[in-house]
Amino acid sequence: MTVFLVLLQFGVLAFTGLVEAQTQRVLDLPTRHGVTVRLLILTPKNPRAALVILPGGLGGLQISLDGKFQGEGKGGNFLLRARHTFVSQGLLVAIADAPSDRRTPPYLGGYRTRPEHATDMKAVIGWVRRETSIPVWVVGNSSGTLSAAFIAIRLGRGNEGPDGLVLTSTMFTHDPGLPGVLDMPLQKIRIPTLIVHHKQDGCKYCRYGDLPRLTHKLSSVPYKEVLTFDGGTSVGDPCEPKAYHGFNGIVEKVGGAIADWIVQHSAP
C-alpha cells in the first residue's frame, strides 16, 4: 500500500509544565480503490499506545498539509482540543478526516454506520499498528461514537479491529431513521471499553440517564469502566463543544483521565 502526500515536521511541545518531544506529520492513506483518508499524526517519544481519533459533528475536518483544521468546527471538538494532553502522557494520536470521496458536506453524515467507513478505518488501524507495534484504541466523541462503536462491532477483535474502545459523550439516540449507539448490537464488542460522560450533558441525544442502558448492553467486553465528570462551563447549543457536552473548561482534566486509563489497560 502506497502512502501519498507525506509531510514531516519536528518540534518540541511544551504542555502543562512538561516538555515532550513530538513529531507531527500529515499523510493521505489509501483505504479503498481510488479513496484516501487524510491523517494528522502526533507521535511522542516512546509511545505507549495509539489513539485513532474520530471527532463528532459531520467529521469534515479538512486537515491541511501543515496540520491545521480548516473545516467544520475548526478544531473545537473535545478530542481535538485534548490531543496535546494525550501526547504529553505518551499516547500517539492519529486524527482521521472524512475520506476523499466525502470531502464535501455532508461529509460523514449518514455514513458512520456503512461498511465503507469500517473499511477505511480498518486500513487506518492497520497502518498505525504496522508503524508502531503498540495497542491501538479507537476513540469517538459525540457522533464520532457512532463510528467508534460500529467499527468495534464490524471489525471485531483481532488484527483488523482495535485493541480497545473509548466512547466520550456517547450519542445514545439519533434522529428518526438513523441508528444511535444504543440501537447497535453492542454485545458483539469484545475489547476493553471506557465510557466518559458529563453529568450535565444537555444534548438530547446524549442524556446522562441513558448510561446504564449502555453499560448493560456492553455485556461481552472483558472489562469496562464509566468515568463521569461535572463542572466546567456551558455556552450556547447544548450539543456543541462549548457546552458541557464538549467538557468545556475541563478538557485537560478529562483528557488526562482518559490517557491514564488507556495506559493502565494497554498490554506492554
N, C-alpha and C positions, 0 to 999 in steps of 0.2 A: 504493500500500500504506500503510495507516494503522498507526502505532506507538502502542501504548497504555501507560499507566502509566509515564510518564517521570519519573524523579527525578534532579535535577541537584545535585551538591554540588561546592563548590570548596574546595581546600585546598592545603597545602604538605606534601610528603613529604620527610622527612629520611632519607637512607639511605646507609650506607657512606661517610659523610663528604661526600656530595653532597646538595644541595638541589635538588629537581626539581619545578617547577610541574606540577600534575596536576589534571585534572578526573575526577570519578567519577560515573557515572550507571547506573541500573538501568532496563531497559525490557523490555517484552513485545513481541516482534516477531512479527507474523503470518507463518506459514510454509506452512500448508495450510488448507483450509477449516475454520474453527472452531478452529484449533490455533495456539498461540503458543509461542515459545521465549523464556524469560527470559535476558537477558544482563546480566552485570556488566562494564562497560566502564571501563577506566582509560586515560586519554589524557595522555601527556606533552606538553610544549611542543614543537612541530615534530617530530612522529613520523616516523621513517624507514622503518618497515614496521609491519605489523599482524599480530598473532597471534590466531587463533581457537583457544582452549584447550579441549581435550577430556580431562578427567581420567579416571582409571581407576575401578575398582570398578564399581558399578552406575550411576554417573553421576547419582544423585539428590541434588543439592546443596541444593535448597530455598533458593535465594537469596532473602533478604528484601529489602524495599524500601529498607532502609538499607545494603544491600551485604554482609550477613553470611551465612555458610554455616550453615544450621540443620539440614541433613540428613546423609546418610551421610558419616562421617569428619570432618565439621565443619571442612573446610578443611585437613586434614592431608596431602592428596595433594601430591606433589612439585611439580607445576606451579602449584598454588595457593600453596604456600609461596614459590615463586620469582617470583611475579608482580611484586613490587616491584623485584626485580633487573632484570627485563625492562624495566619502565617507566623505571627510573633510567638505562638505557642507550638510551633513545629509542625504545622499541617500544610501540605501542598494544596493549593486551591486552583481548580480548573473551572472557569466560568463559561457556560455554554450559551451561545447566542442561538437565535432561530436559524434553521437550516437555510441554505442558499436558495431553495425553491420556495421559501416562505419569508423572504426578507422585506416584504411589504405587508401592511395591515390586511387581514387580521393576525398576521404572524402565527403564533401557536394557538390562537383562538379556535376551539373545536378540534384541535389536532393532538392534544396531550394524551389522549387515550387511543390513538391509532397505531397500528403495527409499525408504520414507517417511523414514528417517533421512537419506539423501542429499538428499531434497527439502528437509527442514528446514535442513540445513547449506548448501545452495545459496542459500536465502534469507538466511541469516546472512552468508555470504561476499559476496553481492551487496550487502547493506546496508552492510557495512563498506567495500567498495570504492567505493560511491557516496558515502559520507560522507567518505572520506579521500583517494581517488585515489593511494594508495600500495600497494606489493605486499602481498598477503595470504597469509600462511602458515598452514597447519593443523598444529597441534602436539598429538600424543597421548601419553599416558603409560599404560603397563601395558595394561589392557583398552581404554583410550582409543586405543591404536594400531590396534585393530581398526576403530574408527570412522574414524580418520585415513586409513589405507590404503584402506579401502573407498570413502571419499569421493573420494580422489585417482583411484581407478580408475573409479568410476561417473561422476563429473562431468568428468573429463578435463582437458585443458589448454585454456585459453581464458577467455572471460568468465564462464562458470559455475563453473569449478573454481578451486582455489587456485593461487597462483604458486609455492609451494614447500611442502615436507613435512618435518616433523621427527617421528621416532619415538624415544621415550625408554622404556627398559625394555620393549622390544618383547615382546608376547605371541606368541611364535613358534607355540605349540601351544595347544590348548584341550581341554576335556572332550570325550569321545566324542559325536559328533553335531553339534558346534559347530565352525566353522572357526577356525583360528588364522591369523595373518598369513601364514605360510608356505604355507597352503592356497589363498591368493588368487592371481589372475593378475597378479603384480606386474610382469610385463614390459609391462603396459599403462600403467604410470606413466611420465610423460614430463616431469616437473618436477624441479628441484633437490631433492635429498633428503639430510637429515642424520640419522644414526643415533647414538644416545647410549646407552651401556650401562655398568653397573658390572661390573667383572671378577669380583666375588664375589657377584653376584646369585644368591641361593639359591632363588628361586621356580621351581618345577618346570616352569612354562610358559615361562620366560624364560631358559633356560640360555645362558650366555655362549658355549659351544661351538657354538651354532646360528648365530652371527653370519655366518660365511662363506656359509651357505646363503641367508641373506637378501640379502647383497650380490650374490651370483651371480644371484639371480632378478630383481634390480633392473637389468636389462640394457639398458633403454631410457632411463634418466634422463640428462640432459645432463651432470650431474656429481653426484657423491655423495662423502660422507666419513663415516668412523666415528670418533667420539670416545669413548674408554674412560677410565674412572676407577677408582681404588681408594681405600681409606681410608674415614674416617667411622666410624660405629658401627652395629651391627645389634642390634635388640632385638625379641624376640617373633616373630610369624609372618613367615617369610621372604618372603611375598608382599604384605606390608603396608608403608605408608610409613615406619615407623620402622626398617625393615630396610635393608640395602644396596640392595635393590630400589627404595627411595624416595630414594636418595642421602642418607640421613640423616647429618647432620653436615657435609656438603659441598654443601648446597643452593645457597648463593651462588656458590661456585666453578663448579659445573656450569651454573647458570643464566646466569652471566656468559659462559661459553664458548659457550653456545648463542646468546646475544644477539650476541656478536661475529661468529659465523659467519653468522648471518642478515643482519646489516648489510652484511657484506662481499659477500654473494651476492644482494643485492636491487638491482634496477635503480633508478637515480635517478628 
